[in-house]
Amino acid sequence: MTNAPPAQPRNPLHGITLERMVTDLADYFGWLELGQRIPVRCFTHDPSVASSLKFLRKTPWAREKVEGLYLFMLREQRRNGQSG
């Protein structure tokens, strides 16, 4: 018996890195709107992917908000007929 993690075919975040989420969100919304939707300093004051990753990796509640907004963005893109 292996200890491999179970497959997650229905999890849209499976295999997507936090860096990809932050980059895609910043590209889609822009840093200004991203900071308005998730008001944390790493998005509102001199934002960068690197500073955001540093903060989000040690702040579970903020990471959950990023994941939720990422899922919202994916739904919006699907609704608008855009590819990811």
Buried (B, 14 or more C-beta within 10 A) or exposed (E): EEEEEEEEEEEEBEEBEBEBBBBBBBEBBEBEEBBEBBEBEBBBEEBEBEBBBEBBEEBEEBBEBBBEBBEEBBEEBEEEEEEE
